[in-house]
Amino acid sequence: MINKKKIRIGIIGLGKMGLNHLNILESLNKVEIIFTHDLDKNKHANRKFNFIKSLSEISTNLVDAVIIATPTSTHFDIIKKIGKNIKNVFVEKPLAQNFNETKKIINFAIKNKINLKVGFIERFNPAIASLLSILKKNEKKVSIDFTRASPISDRIKDVDVITDLMVHDIDLAIFLNGKVKTIKSFGHKKNNMIAHANVVLIHYSGVITNLLASRITQKKIRTINITLEKKYIACDLLKKEVNMYTNTMIKNLNNNFNYKSISEIIETGHKEPLLLEILAFIDNCHGINNKYLADYSDSYEIMNICEKIKKEINFSNEK
């Protein structure tokens, strides 16, 4: 029988995402929050647990697991500092700034036998679970279109739109369609950083993935549209809504074409994705695997694709 003792956990980074983790962890009786750490000690105000000043204080005697929710550029350094003492580590996406650094972290994790998980939260969006259940019951996918856009956030300054936004949909594309065979990329740069990108992925399964990610679009968009041979599925990740369109009828009335299809709203539920992800990580610390929880091998594939996309866009912009 699996030991279900409380997981002793610490959080490194108390920015927006770190505080989201902290607030959810405080509501769970499956964990005991042992410490928090941030460069700004004022972020710890009025919390009942320890605030540690140095990462050197972290050991297996202190905690069972650590969540890292700091800027991407700090991930490698933090993992190196704590990885020899902590065996369960959850890192907010992306794992690293680039593919080369990703490989270094993975090699370090393998050498030190770290159970390293990565926070691709969209896998836990209830709409994704609904999509998977629909796709299992229907005909072969033809193409999937992902759109992810937001005005640029002051919170994200160390990575471009590929590593910040599109990385989520690259992960979902592989999760839904399998490994990628070919890549074609186009992009627009702002302040010498890729801010808008269109990418086409061809998977070994034959499915076509179209990706659009933008930090200059003046509207927040998170959509997935799936074309099957006889159905069309529209998914809004922000609203957690899924609609399926079938049996389209076309009538020709004096050369005026009238289209009519059956629309079905798919129930998704409204569970909090971060809560589901944290619960999956806690279970994983107990040895229970969850197919939705991403690990470093997933990050290897994702960051490899990100690197190829960036190279192609940067090369075309230099011409």
Phi, psi and chi 1 to 4 in degrees:
 res  aa     phi    psi   chi1   chi2   chi3   chi4
   1 MET       -  137.1 -178.1  177.7  -68.6      -
   2 ILE   -72.5  132.7  -64.5  172.0      -      -
   3 ASN   -70.7  121.6 -175.3   -1.6      -      -
   4 LYS  -103.8   33.3  -77.8  -71.0 -169.6  173.8
   5 LYS   -64.2  159.9   69.1  173.8 -174.8  177.6
   6 LYS   -63.4  138.5  -75.5 -171.8  176.8 -176.3
   7 ILE   -83.9  123.2  -66.2  -65.2      -      -
   8 ARG   -81.3  123.1  -60.3  169.7  -57.9  159.4
   9 ILE  -133.3  149.3 -159.9  162.3      -      -
  10 GLY  -127.0  154.5      -      -      -      -
  11 ILE  -122.3  127.0  -60.2  179.2      -      -
  12 ILE  -108.1  115.2  -59.1  173.0      -      -
  13 GLY   104.8  114.5      -      -      -      -
  14 LEU  -118.3   39.5  -65.0  175.9      -      -
  15 GLY   -76.8 -160.7      -      -      -      -
  16 LYS   -57.4  -49.5 -178.7  178.2  178.7 -179.3
  17 MET   -70.8  -38.7 -158.0   62.4 -164.1      -
  18 GLY   -61.5  -41.1      -      -      -      -
  19 LEU   -67.3  -33.5  -70.9  174.5      -      -
  20 ASN   -61.5  -45.3  -72.1  -19.1      -      -
  21 HIS   -59.9  -46.9  -83.4  -81.0      -      -
  22 LEU   -60.9  -44.2 -174.7   56.9      -      -
  23 ASN   -63.1  -38.6  -69.6  -26.2      -      -
  24 ILE   -71.4  -43.5  -72.5  175.7      -      -
  25 LEU   -60.5  -36.4  -72.4  170.2      -      -
  26 GLU   -64.2  -21.8  -76.5 -171.8  -76.6      -
  27 SER   -90.9   -3.6   70.1      -      -      -
  28 LEU  -103.0  138.9  -59.4  176.5      -      -
  29 ASN   -93.5    3.5   59.4   14.8      -      -
  30 LYS   -84.8  -10.8  -67.0 -174.8  174.7 -174.4
  31 VAL  -129.5  160.0  -58.7      -      -      -
  32 GLU  -124.9  114.7 -179.8 -176.2   -0.8      -
  33 ILE   -77.8  117.5  -56.9  170.7      -      -
  34 ILE   -93.0  -41.2  -57.0  -62.8      -      -
  35 PHE  -154.4  162.6   75.6   84.0      -      -
  36 THR  -127.5  158.4   61.2      -      -      -
  37 HIS  -146.1  133.4  171.6   79.6      -      -
  38 ASP  -155.9  152.9 -166.2  -81.5      -      -
  39 LEU   -64.5  -27.2  -64.9  179.1      -      -
  40 ASP   -99.8   99.9 -178.5    0.1      -      -
  41 LYS   -67.0  -16.5   63.5 -178.7 -178.8 -179.6
  42 ASN   -67.4  -20.1  -67.8  -36.7      -      -
  43 LYS   -69.9  -11.0  -69.2 -177.3  177.6  179.4
  44 HIS   -89.0   -3.7  177.1   73.6      -      -
  45 ALA   -50.0  134.9      -      -      -      -
  46 ASN    64.6   21.5  -59.9  -40.4      -      -
  47 ARG   -97.4  148.5  -60.6  -73.6 -175.7  178.5
  48 LYS   -90.1   -6.3   61.0 -170.6  176.2 -170.2
  49 PHE  -105.8  173.7   26.8   79.7      -      -
  50 ASN   -70.2  144.9  -66.6  -29.8      -      -
  51 PHE  -111.6  113.6 -177.6   90.4      -      -
  52 ILE   -92.9  143.0   65.9  168.3      -      -
  53 LYS   -86.7  -30.0  -65.0  179.3 -179.3  179.4
  54 SER  -129.9  141.0  171.6      -      -      -
  55 LEU   -66.8  -19.3  -63.4  179.0      -      -
  56 SER   -67.0  -15.2   62.5      -      -      -
  57 GLU   -77.9  -13.2  -61.4  177.3   41.1      -
  58 ILE   -81.9  129.0  -57.6  172.6      -      -
  59 SER  -148.8  169.6   68.7      -      -      -
  60 THR   -66.1  -23.1   50.1      -      -      -
  61 ASN   -71.6  -21.3  -66.0  -33.5      -      -
  62 LEU   -90.5  -49.4 -176.5   64.3      -      -
  63 VAL  -140.4  161.9  -68.7      -      -      -
  64 ASP   -94.0  -26.6  -56.5  -57.0      -      -
  65 ALA  -151.3  156.5      -      -      -      -
  66 VAL  -134.1  139.2  167.8      -      -      -
  67 ILE  -106.8  128.9  -69.4  175.3      -      -
  68 ILE  -108.3  116.2  -59.4  172.7      -      -
  69 ALA  -129.9   52.6      -      -      -      -
  70 THR  -108.4  172.0   58.7      -      -      -
  71 PRO   -55.0  146.1  -28.4   36.4      -      -
  72 THR   -53.1  -38.5  -55.9      -      -      -
  73 SER   -63.8  -15.4   56.5      -      -      -
  74 THR   -98.2  -10.3   66.6      -      -      -
  75 HIS   -57.6  -48.0  -71.3  176.8      -      -
  76 PHE   -61.4  -45.9 -170.7   22.3      -      -
  77 ASP   -62.4  -42.3 -175.4   54.6      -      -
  78 ILE   -66.5  -45.2  -67.9  171.9      -      -
  79 ILE   -61.1  -39.6  -68.6  170.3      -      -
  80 LYS   -64.1  -36.2  -75.8 -168.6  -64.8 -176.8
  81 LYS   -74.1  -32.9  -73.7 -179.4  178.1  178.0
  82 ILE  -108.0  -15.4   70.4  169.8      -      -
  83 GLY   -64.9  -25.1      -      -      -      -
  84 LYS   -79.2  -13.6  -68.1 -177.5  179.0 -179.9
  85 ASN  -111.7  -24.0  -64.7  -39.7      -      -
  86 ILE  -116.8  129.3  -56.7  -61.4      -      -
  87 LYS  -100.1  -15.5  -63.7  -50.3  173.2 -173.1
  88 ASN  -116.2  110.9  -63.5  -62.3      -      -
  89 VAL  -129.4  129.0  177.5      -      -      -
  90 PHE  -112.7  126.4  178.5   95.9      -      -
  91 VAL  -119.3  130.0 -174.3      -      -      -
  92 GLU   -62.8  145.6  -90.5  -58.1  -25.6      -
  93 LYS   -65.5  156.3   71.3   84.2 -164.8  167.0
  94 PRO   -77.5  162.0   30.2  -34.8      -      -
  95 LEU   -61.5  -37.0  179.2   57.2      -      -
  96 ALA  -150.6  174.2      -      -      -      -
  97 GLN   -73.3  -29.3  -62.1  179.8   95.8      -
  98 ASN  -153.6  175.9   52.2   56.7      -      -
  99 PHE   -67.4  -40.1 -174.7   46.8      -      -
 100 ASN   -61.2  -44.4 -174.5   49.8      -      -
 101 GLU   -68.0  -35.0 -168.4  170.1  -88.1      -
 102 THR   -58.5  -44.9  -61.1      -      -      -
 103 LYS   -63.0  -38.5  -70.4 -172.9  -71.1 -176.1
 104 LYS   -65.2  -42.5  -70.4  179.8 -179.8  178.9
 105 ILE   -64.1  -43.1  -68.1  176.3      -      -
 106 ILE   -62.8  -44.4  -69.6  172.8      -      -
 107 ASN   -60.8  -39.8  -71.6  -24.8      -      -
 108 PHE   -65.2  -42.1 -179.1   83.0      -      -
 109 ALA   -64.4  -42.5      -      -      -      -
 110 ILE   -64.6  -46.3  -67.1  171.3      -      -
 111 LYS   -60.4  -38.1 -178.8  179.1  178.7 -179.7
 112 ASN   -99.8    9.9  -69.2  -80.3      -      -
 113 LYS    53.4   48.7  -62.3 -180.0 -179.6  179.0
 114 ILE   -89.5  131.6  -57.7  170.6      -      -
 115 ASN   -81.7   88.9  176.7   32.1      -      -
 116 LEU  -102.3  118.7 -179.7   60.3      -      -
 117 LYS  -116.0  152.9  -57.7  -58.1  177.2 -177.2
 118 VAL  -124.6  138.9 -173.9      -      -      -
 119 GLY   -83.1   76.7      -      -      -      -
 120 PHE   -94.2   84.3  -75.7   99.0      -      -
 121 ILE   -65.6  -26.6 -167.4  171.3      -      -
 122 GLU   -63.9  -22.9  -69.2  -69.7   25.3      -
 123 ARG   -59.2  -26.9  -67.6 -174.8  178.2 -157.2
 124 PHE   -97.9    2.8  -68.2   87.0      -      -
 125 ASN   -63.3  126.2 -169.2  -50.8      -      -
 126 PRO   -52.6  -28.3  -25.8   34.7      -      -
 127 ALA   -65.7  -32.2      -      -      -      -
 128 ILE   -68.2  -41.5  -63.9  -60.3      -      -
 129 ALA   -60.5  -40.2      -      -      -      -
 130 SER   -65.2  -41.5  -66.3      -      -      -
 131 LEU   -59.6  -45.7  -80.7 -179.1      -      -
 132 LEU   -60.3  -41.8  -75.2  171.4      -      -
 133 SER   -66.5  -35.3   64.6      -      -      -
 134 ILE   -68.9  -45.9  -65.2  169.4      -      -
 135 LEU   -65.8  -30.8  -65.9  173.8      -      -
 136 LYS   -65.4  -27.2  -75.7  179.8 -178.4  178.0
 137 LYS   -98.3   -3.4  -60.3  174.2 -176.6  177.7
 138 ASN  -119.5  178.8  -76.9  -77.8      -      -
 139 GLU   -70.6  174.8   67.4  -92.5   14.5      -
 140 LYS   -59.0  140.4 -175.1  177.6  178.7 -179.4
 141 LYS   -71.9  143.3  -61.4 -176.7  -69.3  -68.1
 142 VAL   -99.8  -52.5  175.6      -      -      -
 143 SER  -154.3  157.3   68.5      -      -      -
 144 ILE  -131.6  130.1  -59.2 -173.3      -      -
 145 ASP  -111.2  122.6  -58.6  -46.4      -      -
 146 PHE  -109.2  132.5  -66.7   88.0      -      -
 147 THR  -127.1  125.7  -59.5      -      -      -
 148 ARG  -140.1  109.7 -174.4  173.1  -63.9  -96.7
 149 ALA  -139.9  147.2      -      -      -      -
 150 SER  -157.7  149.3  -65.2      -      -      -
 151 PRO   -60.5  146.9  -18.9   30.7      -      -
 152 ILE   -58.8  138.0 -169.4  167.1      -      -
 153 SER   -95.4  136.0  169.8      -      -      -
 154 ASP   -65.7  -17.8  -68.3  -25.2      -      -
 155 ARG   -73.3  -26.7 -171.3  169.3   59.6   89.7
 156 ILE  -108.8  109.6  -52.9  -64.2      -      -
 157 LYS  -127.3  -11.6  -64.2 -179.2  179.0  179.2
 158 ASP  -103.6   -2.5   58.1  -22.1      -      -
 159 VAL  -138.6  156.5  -69.0      -      -      -
 160 ASP   -85.6 -176.0   59.2   23.8      -      -
 161 VAL   -66.9  -25.2   73.3      -      -      -
 162 ILE   -67.7  -50.7  -52.8  -60.4      -      -
 163 THR   -77.0  -25.0  -47.8      -      -      -
 164 ASP   -84.9  -54.5  176.6   25.6      -      -
 165 LEU  -105.7  -53.7  -66.1 -178.1      -      -
 166 MET   -62.8  -25.3 -173.5  176.5  -78.9      -
 167 VAL   -55.3  -35.3   67.3      -      -      -
 168 HIS   -60.2  -45.4  -80.9  -65.1      -      -
 169 ASP   -79.3  -27.7  -65.6  -33.3      -      -
 170 ILE   -62.2  -43.4  -66.5  170.7      -      -
 171 ASP   -60.2  -47.7  172.6   56.8      -      -
 172 LEU   -65.0  -36.3  -70.8  176.8      -      -
 173 ALA   -61.5  -44.0      -      -      -      -
 174 ILE   -69.6  -40.4  -62.9  171.3      -      -
 175 PHE   -60.6  -38.3 -167.4   56.3      -      -
 176 LEU   -90.1  -31.3  -65.5  172.4      -      -
 177 ASN  -119.9   -7.6  -55.3  -40.1      -      -
 178 GLY    90.4 -174.8      -      -      -      -
 179 LYS   -65.9  157.1  -69.3 -171.3  175.3 -177.1
 180 VAL   -97.4  135.9  173.3      -      -      -
 181 LYS   -95.7  -50.0 -177.7  178.1 -179.5 -179.1
 182 THR  -135.4  155.8   58.3      -      -      -
 183 ILE  -135.3  136.9  -56.3  166.9      -      -
 184 LYS  -133.2  128.0 -172.8   61.9 -178.8  176.2
 185 SER  -130.6  145.1  -47.1      -      -      -
 186 PHE  -138.3  146.2  -49.9   88.4      -      -
 187 GLY  -160.7  167.5      -      -      -      -
 188 HIS  -125.3  134.0  169.8   77.7      -      -
 189 LYS  -106.6  145.2  -61.9 -179.7   79.3  171.1
 190 LYS  -136.2  130.0 -176.6  177.2  179.8 -179.4
 191 ASN    54.1   40.5  -61.9  -34.7      -      -
 192 ASN    63.8   23.2 -156.3   35.3      -      -
 193 MET  -134.8  140.2 -172.1  174.0  -77.9      -
 194 ILE   -63.8  120.7  -58.9  170.3      -      -
 195 ALA  -115.3  -15.5      -      -      -      -
 196 HIS  -149.6  130.9 -176.4   99.9      -      -
 197 ALA  -145.3  141.0      -      -      -      -
 198 ASN  -118.5  128.6  -66.7   80.2      -      -
 199 VAL  -135.4  139.2  175.5      -      -      -
 200 VAL  -115.6  126.1  178.5      -      -      -
 201 LEU  -113.2  134.4  -53.5  176.8      -      -
 202 ILE  -109.6  120.6  -51.7  -62.8      -      -
 203 HIS   -89.6  158.1  -61.2  -97.7      -      -
 204 TYR   -61.6  -24.0  -77.0   98.3      -      -
 205 SER   -73.0  -11.2   61.4      -      -      -
 206 GLY    95.6   -9.6      -      -      -      -
 207 VAL   -73.3  141.6  178.9      -      -      -
 208 ILE  -100.1  128.7  -56.2  164.4      -      -
 209 THR  -112.7  126.8  -67.3      -      -      -
 210 ASN  -108.6  125.2  -62.0  -67.2      -      -
 211 LEU  -118.5  132.3  -57.6  161.1      -      -
 212 LEU  -127.9  125.8 -174.5  152.1      -      -
 213 ALA  -133.7  136.1      -      -      -      -
 214 SER  -147.3  138.8  178.2      -      -      -
 215 ARG  -111.7   13.1  -69.1 -156.7  -58.0 -150.6
 216 ILE  -119.1    0.5   56.9  175.1      -      -
 217 THR   -78.6  129.2  -60.1      -      -      -
 218 GLN   -86.7   42.0  -62.9  -56.4  -55.2      -
 219 LYS  -157.8  140.2 -178.7 -177.8  178.7 -178.3
 220 LYS   -83.8  121.0 -170.6  172.2 -176.3  179.2
 221 ILE  -132.5  135.3  -54.4  168.5      -      -
 222 ARG  -142.9   90.3  -56.2  -78.0 -171.2  -87.4
 223 THR  -129.5  153.5   60.0      -      -      -
 224 ILE  -132.6  125.9  -54.8  173.5      -      -
 225 ASN  -122.2  125.0  -64.2  -55.6      -      -
 226 ILE  -116.9  127.3  -56.6  175.9      -      -
 227 THR  -101.9  117.4  -60.8      -      -      -
 228 LEU  -104.6  172.7  -54.8  174.9      -      -
 229 GLU   -63.8  -33.4  -70.6 -177.0  -10.9      -
 230 LYS  -127.6    6.8  -64.1 -179.2 -179.8  179.3
 231 LYS  -141.3  159.1  -63.2  179.4  179.3   68.2
 232 TYR  -133.6  130.1 -176.8   80.9      -      -
 233 ILE  -118.2  126.9  -55.6  168.0      -      -
 234 ALA  -114.1  125.6      -      -      -      -
 235 CYS  -125.7  129.5  173.3      -      -      -
 236 ASP  -110.8  109.4 -171.3  -41.0      -      -
 237 LEU   -71.6  -27.2  -66.5  175.3      -      -
 238 LEU   -70.4  -43.1  -67.6  175.8      -      -
 239 LYS   -87.4   -9.3  -63.7  178.7  180.0  178.2
 240 LYS    56.8   47.2  -60.1 -179.1  179.0   66.5
 241 GLU  -119.3  141.8  -68.3  179.7   -6.8      -
 242 VAL  -131.1  127.4  177.9      -      -      -
 243 ASN  -121.7  137.1  -71.9  -87.9      -      -
 244 MET  -118.9  132.2 -177.0  163.9   63.3      -
 245 TYR  -114.0  127.9  -59.3   86.0      -      -
 246 THR  -140.5  169.2   58.2      -      -      -
 247 ASN    50.5   50.4  -62.4  -39.4      -      -
 248 THR   -70.0  129.9  -59.5      -      -      -
 249 MET  -112.8  135.9  -61.8 -179.6   64.4      -
 250 ILE  -116.9  121.2  -54.5  172.9      -      -
 251 LYS  -113.1  134.5  -68.7 -176.1  178.1 -179.5
 252 ASN  -103.0  105.4 -175.4   -9.0      -      -
 253 LEU  -110.7   94.6  -58.2  174.4      -      -
 254 ASN    54.9   49.2  -61.3  -39.5      -      -
 255 ASN    66.3   10.7  -69.4  -36.7      -      -
 256 ASN  -103.5  109.8  -70.4  -42.0      -      -
 257 PHE   -84.9  132.2  -69.3   92.4      -      -
 258 ASN  -117.2  125.4 -177.2   30.4      -      -
 259 TYR  -108.5  133.3  -62.4   83.4      -      -
 260 LYS  -140.6  129.9 -175.2  177.2 -178.9 -179.9
 261 SER  -134.2  161.9   60.7      -      -      -
 262 ILE   -90.1  126.7  -62.8  172.9      -      -
 263 SER  -108.6  130.1  173.7      -      -      -
 264 GLU  -122.5  124.3  179.7 -177.1   -5.7      -
 265 ILE   -85.2  125.0  -61.4  174.1      -      -
 266 ILE   -94.1  127.5  -51.8  -60.6      -      -
 267 GLU   -69.2  129.1 -177.1   63.9   37.6      -
 268 THR  -116.7  -24.5   64.2      -      -      -
 269 GLY    80.3  171.1      -      -      -      -
 270 HIS  -133.1   39.1  -68.4  -83.6      -      -
 271 LYS   -66.8  148.3  -69.1 -176.8  179.3  178.9
 272 GLU   -75.3  118.1  168.7   55.0   47.2      -
 273 PRO   -57.3  -40.7  -26.6   35.5      -      -
 274 LEU   -65.5  -37.0 -174.3   58.5      -      -
 275 LEU   -61.0  -46.5  169.1   61.4      -      -
 276 LEU   -61.8  -39.4  -63.1  176.1      -      -
 277 GLU   -67.3  -43.5 -172.7  173.5   49.5      -
 278 ILE   -63.5  -42.7  -71.2  173.9      -      -
 279 LEU   -62.1  -37.8  -70.4  173.2      -      -
 280 ALA   -65.2  -39.1      -      -      -      -
 281 PHE   -67.1  -42.0  176.6   59.6      -      -
 282 ILE   -60.3  -46.6  -66.7  167.8      -      -
 283 ASP   -60.1  -39.5  -77.7  -15.5      -      -
 284 ASN   -63.0  -35.3 -174.1 -101.0      -      -
 285 CYS   -63.8  -24.4  -67.2      -      -      -
 286 HIS   -89.6    0.6  -74.8  -61.5      -      -
 287 GLY    94.0    9.6      -      -      -      -
 288 ILE   -98.5  118.6  -56.7  170.3      -      -
 289 ASN   -84.3  150.9  -67.8  -35.3      -      -
 290 ASN  -135.8  122.6 -176.2  -51.4      -      -
 291 LYS   -63.6  -19.4   69.3  177.3 -178.2  178.5
 292 TYR   -83.3  -17.1  -68.7   96.6      -      -
 293 LEU   -83.0  120.1 -171.7   61.9      -      -
 294 ALA   -81.6  143.3      -      -      -      -
 295 ASP  -119.2 -171.5   62.3   20.5      -      -
 296 TYR   -68.6  -25.3   56.8   69.7      -      -
 297 SER   -67.1  -34.7   61.7      -      -      -
 298 ASP   -63.9  -42.6  -62.4  -53.0      -      -
 299 SER   -62.8  -33.8  -77.2      -      -      -
 300 TYR   -58.9  -50.1 -178.4   93.0      -      -
 301 GLU   -63.5  -44.9  -64.7  -69.8  -23.5      -
 302 ILE   -64.5  -48.3  -65.2  160.2      -      -
 303 MET   -71.3  -26.7  -66.7  -53.4  -67.3      -
 304 ASN   -64.2  -43.7 -173.5   20.9      -      -
 305 ILE   -66.6  -43.3  -68.0  171.1      -      -
 306 CYS   -55.6  -43.2  -74.5      -      -      -
 307 GLU   -62.0  -42.9 -166.4   82.6   -6.0      -
 308 LYS   -66.6  -39.0  -68.7  175.6 -179.7  178.3
 309 ILE   -62.8  -46.1  -69.4  170.0      -      -
 310 LYS   -62.7  -43.1  -68.0  179.0 -171.1 -178.0
 311 LYS   -61.1  -43.3  -76.3 -177.9  178.3  178.4
 312 GLU   -67.5  -42.1 -173.8  169.0   11.6      -
 313 ILE   -67.8  -44.2  -68.6  174.5      -      -
 314 ASN   -63.5  -39.2  -73.2  -31.7      -      -
 315 PHE   -64.7  -43.5  178.1   76.9      -      -
 316 SER   -68.5  -30.0   63.2      -      -      -
 317 ASN   -77.0  -19.0  -85.7  -96.9      -      -
 318 GLU   -85.4  -13.7  -71.4  169.5    2.0      -
 319 LYS   -67.2      -  -71.8 -177.5  178.8 -179.9
